[in-house]
Amino acid sequence: MISHGLDADHFTYPFVLKACAELSDLEQGRQIGESIKPDARTNSYVQCALIDMFAKCGSLSEARRVFEDMPMRDLVSWGAMICGTMQNGDWLEALNLFRRTLRRIHRSGLRPNYVTVVTVLPLCNRFAMLNHGKELHGYVTRGGLSSVVSVNNSLIDMYCKCGCLEHGKKVYTQMINRDIVTYNTIIAALGMHGHGNQAVMFFDHMKKERINPDRVTFIALLSACSHAGFIDRGFSYYNSMTEDYGILPDMEHYSCMVDLYARSGYLDDAWEFIKSMPVDPDIDVLGSLLSACRIYKRIDLAEFISMRIFEKKPEDPGYYVLLSNIYAAVGRWADVKKVRAMIKDKGLMKKPGNSWVQVGQCIHSFLAKDKTYTEHGMLQDILRILSLEMREEGYIPDLISLAEDDNIHEHIN
């Protein structure tokens, strides 16, 4: 187009920048961004496309620069920046942007459109911010968005992931139109919370509405059966997926089936299933079985599976730690030391656990063994008090997995 002497305009640039984003071609995206003419550069659609391109190409700083330089920011640009920040894993910064968006909405009297709502609701899921989720639900009702299926699907997901299943089901019952995503969302949520019978019931509703299930539906359904211990029913759905709906199983379905067997203690059946798979099992499939080996103390199977995992992913310390804990669970301390030595020799570092708590409008984030937090001492005092109260109530901590040396071993014994 350019070689034929035609000029790009504010309609052209968003499409080309989207292509760069899909290809993760940051350098090409930069070149196109620099070539945008002044009259198009101030267009909000072009600016949002630039934000989206930089974020998807992993350059969040450049996306932020475009965003901050915008003379006027609308809800679309705020949504694009929040979405890009989440895509790059900076959830706390995304939360900060979300709160700035809410303040802007309050000041200007703007009502978020469905794109904004669908973009920011996952933040409420991530931080279990039910109050913010309810606030957005209020905007949805007042803004006349209650009939938008994608918005309702996001609300169901938000409520269920914040632990409010009844609110999620209420949104479902009030929906006039439902789609495959509606059912996939609620079946997955019910299964995650252990309500297998209800998940199956919603699957039956789905069939009555003549909505054909897809691969995601069966992942949610098999996972629900796994959490509820419905082995026969899960196997029946697995067969029905192929025979009745022509959906070929992929690695996620295989992983669900292995988890279905393993959670119920049928580890040998799980291993036989893995051996019967037409493709080589991935780490998640093998990892599901290895985790169950710790619960059921199956050292023989754990050693064999862990070797397969180490061949596929030798740099992941989590599985070495899991094997060490399995040895510790059966008192094989020499093997515990051997695995710990392997971790040290390979220079592997386990990523520390991260958690957070919301107090008022502030999110406090914590890393395991992090002593830099300003009120660390006070928190330790509170934890000691809670620990004493828990022990008085009869709680006995599982210290086996902490047996990293003989001193701890002796302490446990």
C-alpha positions as CSV (number, residue, x, y, z in Angstrom):
1,M,0.0,0.0,0.0
2,I,2.8,2.4,1.0
3,S,4.8,1.5,-2.1
4,H,1.8,2.5,-4.3
5,G,1.9,6.0,-2.8
6,L,-1.2,5.6,-0.6
7,D,-1.1,7.2,2.8
8,A,-2.2,5.3,5.9
9,D,-4.8,6.9,8.1
10,H,-6.4,6.4,11.6
11,F,-8.4,3.4,10.2
12,T,-5.3,1.7,8.8
13,Y,-2.9,2.0,11.7
14,P,-4.9,0.0,14.3
15,F,-5.1,-3.0,11.9
16,V,-1.4,-3.0,11.1
17,L,-0.5,-2.6,14.8
18,K,-2.8,-5.4,15.7
19,A,-0.9,-7.6,13.2
20,C,2.4,-6.7,14.9
21,A,0.9,-7.6,18.3
22,E,-0.3,-11.0,17.0
23,L,3.2,-11.6,15.6
24,S,4.9,-10.3,18.8
25,D,7.0,-8.2,16.3
26,L,8.0,-5.3,18.6
27,E,10.6,-3.8,16.3
28,Q,8.2,-3.6,13.3
29,G,5.6,-2.2,15.7
30,R,8.0,0.5,16.8
31,Q,8.8,1.5,13.2
32,I,5.1,1.8,12.3
33,G,4.5,3.7,15.5
34,E,7.2,6.2,14.6
35,S,5.8,6.6,11.1
36,I,2.3,7.6,12.3
37,K,1.5,11.1,11.1
38,P,0.6,13.8,13.6
39,D,-3.1,14.0,12.6
40,A,-3.6,10.2,13.2
41,R,-1.3,10.0,16.3
42,T,-3.9,11.9,18.4
43,N,-6.7,9.5,17.4
44,S,-7.8,7.5,20.4
45,Y,-8.2,4.2,18.4
46,V,-4.6,4.5,17.1
47,Q,-3.3,5.3,20.6
48,C,-5.2,2.3,22.1
49,A,-3.8,0.1,19.3
50,L,-0.3,1.3,20.2
51,I,-0.8,0.5,23.9
52,D,-2.1,-2.9,23.0
53,M,0.8,-3.7,20.6
54,F,3.5,-2.6,23.1
55,A,1.9,-4.6,25.9
56,K,1.4,-7.8,23.9
57,C,5.0,-7.5,22.7
58,G,6.2,-7.3,26.3
59,S,7.2,-3.6,26.4
60,L,4.9,-2.4,29.2
61,S,7.0,0.7,29.7
62,E,6.4,1.9,26.2
63,A,2.7,1.1,26.5
64,R,2.6,3.2,29.7
65,R,4.4,6.1,28.0
66,V,1.8,6.2,25.2
67,F,-1.0,6.0,27.8
68,E,0.4,8.8,30.0
69,D,1.1,11.1,27.0
70,M,-2.5,10.9,25.9
71,P,-4.2,14.3,26.3
72,M,-7.6,12.8,26.7
73,R,-8.2,9.3,28.0
74,D,-11.5,7.5,27.5
75,L,-12.7,4.3,29.0
76,V,-11.4,2.3,26.0
77,S,-7.8,3.6,26.7
78,W,-8.1,2.8,30.4
79,G,-9.3,-0.7,29.6
80,A,-6.5,-1.2,27.1
81,M,-3.9,-0.2,29.6
82,I,-5.4,-2.3,32.4
83,C,-5.6,-5.3,30.1
84,G,-2.0,-4.9,28.9
85,T,-0.8,-4.6,32.4
86,M,-2.5,-7.8,33.4
87,Q,-1.2,-9.6,30.3
88,N,2.3,-8.8,31.6
89,G,1.6,-10.2,35.0
90,D,1.7,-6.9,36.9
91,W,-1.5,-7.4,38.7
92,L,-0.9,-4.8,41.5
93,E,-0.3,-2.1,38.9
94,A,-3.4,-3.2,37.0
95,L,-5.3,-2.9,40.3
96,N,-4.0,0.6,40.8
97,L,-5.1,1.6,37.2
98,F,-8.5,0.0,37.9
99,R,-8.9,2.2,41.0
100,R,-7.9,5.3,39.0
101,T,-10.5,4.3,36.4
102,L,-13.2,4.0,39.1
103,R,-12.3,7.5,40.5
104,R,-12.5,8.9,36.9
105,I,-15.9,7.3,36.5
106,H,-17.1,8.8,39.7
107,R,-15.9,12.3,38.9
108,S,-17.0,12.4,35.3
109,G,-20.3,10.5,35.6
110,L,-19.3,8.2,32.8
111,R,-20.7,4.7,32.7
112,P,-18.4,1.9,31.7
113,N,-19.2,0.1,28.5
114,Y,-19.3,-3.7,28.3
115,V,-15.7,-3.8,27.1
116,T,-14.5,-2.0,30.2
117,V,-16.5,-4.2,32.5
118,V,-15.3,-7.5,30.9
119,T,-11.7,-6.2,31.0
120,V,-11.5,-5.2,34.6
121,L,-13.7,-7.9,36.3
122,P,-10.8,-10.4,36.2
123,L,-9.0,-8.1,38.6
124,C,-11.8,-8.6,41.1
125,N,-11.3,-12.4,40.6
126,R,-7.5,-12.2,41.1
127,F,-7.7,-10.3,44.4
128,A,-11.1,-11.6,45.6
129,M,-12.4,-8.0,45.6
130,L,-16.1,-8.7,46.0
131,N,-17.0,-5.1,46.9
132,H,-15.4,-3.8,43.7
133,G,-17.1,-6.5,41.7
134,K,-20.5,-5.6,43.2
135,E,-19.8,-2.0,42.4
136,L,-19.2,-2.9,38.8
137,H,-22.4,-5.0,38.8
138,G,-24.2,-1.9,39.9
139,Y,-22.8,0.0,36.9
140,V,-23.9,-2.9,34.7
141,T,-27.5,-2.6,36.0
142,R,-27.7,1.2,35.8
143,G,-25.9,1.3,32.4
144,G,-28.3,-1.0,30.7
145,L,-25.7,-3.7,30.2
146,S,-27.6,-6.5,31.9
147,S,-28.6,-8.1,28.6
148,V,-25.1,-8.4,27.3
149,V,-24.1,-12.1,27.5
150,S,-20.4,-11.5,27.8
151,V,-20.9,-9.1,30.7
152,N,-23.1,-11.6,32.6
153,N,-20.6,-14.4,31.9
154,S,-17.8,-12.2,33.5
155,L,-20.1,-11.5,36.5
156,I,-20.7,-15.2,37.0
157,D,-17.0,-15.9,36.9
158,M,-16.3,-13.0,39.3
159,Y,-18.8,-14.0,41.9
160,C,-17.9,-17.7,41.8
161,K,-14.2,-17.0,42.0
162,C,-14.8,-14.7,45.0
163,G,-16.6,-17.6,46.7
164,C,-20.2,-16.3,46.1
165,L,-21.7,-19.2,44.2
166,E,-25.3,-18.2,45.0
167,H,-24.7,-14.7,43.5
168,G,-23.2,-16.3,40.4
169,K,-26.2,-18.7,40.0
170,K,-28.5,-15.7,40.5
171,V,-26.9,-13.9,37.6
172,Y,-27.3,-17.1,35.5
173,T,-31.1,-17.4,36.3
174,Q,-31.7,-13.8,35.4
175,M,-30.1,-14.2,32.0
176,I,-32.4,-14.2,29.0
177,N,-29.8,-15.5,26.6
178,R,-27.0,-17.9,27.4
179,D,-24.1,-19.3,25.4
180,I,-21.4,-21.9,25.6
181,V,-19.2,-19.6,27.7
182,T,-22.0,-19.2,30.3
183,Y,-22.2,-22.9,30.9
184,N,-18.5,-23.5,30.8
185,T,-18.0,-20.8,33.4
186,I,-20.5,-22.0,35.9
187,I,-19.7,-25.7,35.4
188,A,-16.0,-25.0,36.0
189,A,-16.8,-22.9,39.1
190,L,-19.1,-25.5,40.7
191,G,-16.6,-28.2,40.0
192,M,-13.8,-26.1,41.6
193,H,-15.8,-25.7,44.7
194,G,-16.6,-29.5,44.9
195,H,-20.2,-29.3,43.8
196,G,-20.0,-32.1,41.3
197,N,-23.8,-32.9,41.3
198,Q,-24.7,-29.3,40.5
199,A,-22.0,-29.1,37.8
200,V,-23.6,-32.2,36.2
201,M,-27.0,-30.7,36.6
202,F,-26.0,-27.5,34.7
203,F,-24.5,-29.7,31.9
204,D,-27.9,-31.3,31.6
205,H,-29.5,-27.8,31.4
206,M,-27.0,-27.0,28.7
207,K,-28.1,-30.0,26.6
208,K,-31.8,-29.1,27.1
209,E,-31.1,-25.6,25.7
210,R,-29.5,-27.4,22.7
211,I,-26.1,-25.8,23.2
212,N,-23.5,-28.2,22.1
213,P,-20.5,-28.7,24.5
214,D,-17.0,-27.9,23.3
215,R,-13.5,-29.1,24.5
216,V,-13.6,-26.5,27.4
217,T,-17.0,-27.9,28.6
218,F,-15.5,-31.3,29.0
219,I,-12.4,-30.0,30.7
220,A,-14.7,-28.3,33.3
221,L,-17.0,-31.4,33.5
222,L,-14.1,-33.9,34.0
223,S,-12.5,-31.6,36.6
224,A,-15.8,-31.4,38.4
225,C,-16.0,-35.2,38.5
226,S,-12.5,-35.4,39.7
227,H,-13.1,-33.1,42.6
228,A,-16.3,-34.9,43.5
229,G,-14.8,-38.4,43.1
230,F,-17.2,-39.4,40.3
231,I,-15.0,-41.9,38.6
232,D,-17.6,-43.9,36.6
233,R,-19.4,-40.8,35.5
234,G,-16.2,-39.0,34.5
235,F,-15.1,-42.0,32.4
236,S,-18.6,-42.0,30.8
237,Y,-18.3,-38.3,29.9
238,Y,-14.8,-38.9,28.5
239,N,-16.1,-41.5,26.2
240,S,-19.2,-39.4,25.2
241,M,-17.0,-36.5,24.3
242,T,-15.5,-38.5,21.4
243,E,-18.4,-40.8,20.5
244,D,-21.3,-38.4,20.8
245,Y,-19.7,-35.0,20.0
246,G,-16.7,-35.9,17.9
247,I,-14.3,-34.0,20.1
248,L,-10.8,-35.6,20.2
249,P,-9.2,-35.4,23.7
250,D,-6.2,-33.2,24.1
251,M,-3.6,-33.0,26.9
252,E,-5.9,-31.1,29.3
253,H,-8.5,-33.9,29.0
254,Y,-5.9,-36.5,29.6
255,S,-4.7,-34.6,32.7
256,C,-8.2,-34.4,34.0
257,M,-8.6,-38.2,33.6
258,V,-5.3,-38.9,35.4
259,D,-6.4,-36.6,38.2
260,L,-9.8,-38.3,38.3
261,Y,-8.1,-41.7,39.0
262,A,-5.3,-40.3,41.2
263,R,-7.5,-38.3,43.6
264,S,-9.6,-41.4,44.3
265,G,-6.5,-43.6,45.0
266,Y,-6.5,-45.6,41.8
267,L,-2.9,-44.8,41.0
268,D,-2.2,-48.0,39.0
269,D,-5.3,-47.3,36.8
270,A,-4.0,-43.7,36.3
271,W,-0.6,-45.1,35.2
272,E,-2.3,-47.6,32.8
273,F,-4.3,-44.7,31.3
274,I,-1.1,-42.7,30.8
275,K,0.4,-45.7,29.0
276,S,-2.6,-46.0,26.8
277,M,-2.5,-42.3,25.6
278,P,-1.8,-41.9,21.9
279,V,0.6,-39.1,22.6
280,D,3.6,-38.6,24.9
281,P,2.3,-37.3,28.3
282,D,3.3,-33.8,29.2
283,I,4.5,-32.4,32.6
284,D,1.0,-31.7,33.9
285,V,-0.2,-35.2,33.2
286,L,2.7,-36.8,35.0
287,G,2.7,-34.1,37.7
288,S,-0.9,-35.0,38.6
289,L,0.1,-38.6,39.3
290,L,3.2,-37.6,41.1
291,S,1.3,-35.4,43.5
292,A,-1.0,-38.3,44.3
293,C,2.0,-40.6,45.0
294,R,2.8,-38.4,48.0
295,I,-0.8,-38.7,49.4
296,Y,-0.8,-42.5,49.0
297,K,2.9,-43.1,49.7
298,R,3.6,-44.9,46.4
299,I,7.4,-44.6,46.3
300,D,7.8,-47.1,43.5
301,L,5.6,-45.2,41.1
302,A,6.9,-41.8,42.3
303,E,10.5,-42.7,41.5
304,F,9.6,-43.9,38.0
305,I,7.4,-40.9,37.2
306,S,9.8,-38.3,38.6
307,M,12.6,-39.6,36.4
308,R,10.3,-39.1,33.4
309,I,9.6,-35.6,34.6
310,F,13.3,-34.7,35.2
311,E,14.0,-35.8,31.6
312,K,11.4,-33.5,30.2
313,K,11.9,-30.5,32.6
314,P,15.2,-30.8,34.5
315,E,15.2,-27.1,35.5
316,D,11.9,-27.1,37.5
317,P,12.8,-27.3,41.2
318,G,9.1,-27.9,42.2
319,Y,9.2,-31.6,41.2
320,Y,12.5,-32.2,43.0
321,V,11.0,-30.8,46.1
322,L,7.8,-32.9,45.7
323,L,9.9,-36.1,45.3
324,S,11.9,-35.1,48.4
325,N,8.7,-34.7,50.3
326,I,7.5,-38.1,49.2
327,Y,10.7,-39.7,50.5
328,A,10.2,-37.7,53.8
329,A,6.6,-39.0,54.1
330,V,7.9,-42.6,54.3
331,G,11.0,-41.8,56.4
332,R,13.6,-42.3,53.7
333,W,15.9,-39.5,55.0
334,A,19.0,-40.5,53.0
335,D,17.0,-40.1,49.8
336,V,15.7,-36.8,51.0
337,K,19.3,-35.6,51.4
338,K,20.2,-37.0,48.0
339,V,17.4,-35.1,46.3
340,R,18.2,-31.9,48.2
341,A,21.8,-32.2,47.1
342,M,20.6,-32.6,43.5
343,I,18.7,-29.3,43.8
344,K,21.8,-27.6,45.2
345,D,24.2,-29.0,42.6
346,K,21.9,-28.0,39.7
347,G,21.7,-24.5,41.2
348,L,17.9,-24.6,41.2
349,M,15.9,-22.1,43.3
350,K,12.2,-22.7,44.1
351,K,10.1,-19.6,43.4
352,P,8.9,-18.3,46.8
353,G,5.2,-18.4,47.5
354,N,3.3,-15.1,47.2
355,S,0.1,-14.1,48.9
356,W,-1.8,-10.9,49.7
357,V,-4.5,-9.5,51.9
358,Q,-6.7,-6.5,51.4
359,V,-7.1,-4.1,54.4
360,G,-9.5,-1.3,53.5
361,Q,-8.4,0.0,50.2
362,C,-4.8,-1.2,50.5
363,I,-3.4,-4.5,49.2
364,H,-0.5,-5.9,51.2
365,S,1.7,-8.4,49.3
366,F,3.9,-11.0,51.0
367,L,6.7,-13.4,49.9
368,A,7.6,-16.5,51.8
369,K,10.5,-15.8,54.2
370,D,10.5,-12.1,53.3
371,K,11.6,-10.1,56.3
372,T,11.7,-6.7,54.6
373,Y,8.0,-5.8,55.3
374,T,7.8,-2.9,57.6
375,E,5.6,-4.6,60.2
376,H,7.2,-8.0,59.9
377,G,7.8,-8.2,63.7
378,M,4.2,-7.5,64.6
379,L,3.0,-10.1,62.1
380,Q,5.2,-12.7,63.5
381,D,3.8,-12.0,67.0
382,I,0.3,-12.4,65.7
383,L,1.2,-15.6,63.9
384,R,2.7,-17.1,67.1
385,I,-0.5,-16.3,69.0
386,L,-2.6,-17.9,66.3
387,S,-0.4,-20.9,66.2
388,L,-0.8,-21.4,70.0
389,E,-4.6,-21.1,69.7
390,M,-4.7,-23.6,66.8
391,R,-2.6,-26.1,68.9
392,E,-5.0,-25.7,71.8
393,E,-7.9,-26.5,69.4
394,G,-6.1,-29.7,68.5
395,Y,-4.4,-28.8,65.2
396,I,-1.2,-30.8,64.5
397,P,1.0,-29.3,61.8
398,D,2.5,-31.5,59.1
399,L,6.2,-30.9,59.4
400,I,7.4,-33.9,57.4
401,S,8.1,-31.9,54.2
402,L,10.3,-29.6,56.2
403,A,12.8,-32.3,57.0
404,E,15.8,-30.9,55.2
405,D,18.5,-32.0,57.6
406,D,19.1,-34.4,60.5
407,N,18.4,-31.7,63.1
408,I,14.9,-31.1,61.8
409,H,14.4,-34.9,61.4
410,E,15.3,-35.4,65.1
411,H,13.0,-32.5,66.1
412,I,10.1,-34.1,64.3
413,N,10.7,-37.5,65.9
